[in-house]
Amino acid sequence: MRYVAEEAVTGMSQAGCDADERHSEAPVREAAPEVVELTRDEIVESLFREHYEGLLRLSYCILGDRCSAEDVVMEAFCSLHTHWSTLRDRASPVGYLRVSVLNLSRSRIRALVRERTRTGWADPPPVLDTSVSVIERDEAHRLVEAVRSLPRRQCEVIVCRYFLELSEAETAALLGMSTGSVKRHAHRARAALSTSMEVTR
């Protein structure tokens, strides 16, 4: 009986050890990393660093004046900061900025046209901008001027597709047109630019 009891105790001890080993071998789950939510100021600042130059190109190609383009882009960022709490899609703030820059640039052109019609101003001399961030050489300057001379829709499509490097779908969504219209305007614009650049060489 004593032998049987010892064997039972030994078996129980062994079973307990096996259980402890299985328990110790169980994978230890790491605590999930703490999610740090950025403030509105930090988000807008990050967007400014990453997208300012692209938005400036968008406005410049429409307006043809760096100072006005800078004003438009800054106004768009200020608007984003002001309306952040009421933004419908905070996951896509870049889309909001692009639409703002596009609409503000259009408004500037309409206001300028109305003012010139009212006062009869002559066209101002071309603005020479030596900023390497927008125009690096004379060839680029002539290209920008050629793009600006296109019909509005063709100009906007070219700027979105080739200056901002947006896809056809992204361009269509930004400009409020179908992808077929984007393709059609881009095709016509490329043909016109090819002819224009050959003439000015």
HUNOR-V682687 format. One record per helix or strand of 3 or more residues. SS is the DSSP state (helix for helix, strand for strand). FROM is the first residue (numbers start at 1). LEN is the number of residues. Records with the same first field share a line. If there is no record, write none. Layout:
SS=FROM-LEN, FROM-LEN
This chain:
helix=2-24, 40-24, 66-17, 84-3, 90-30, 138-11, 152-12, 168-8, 179-21
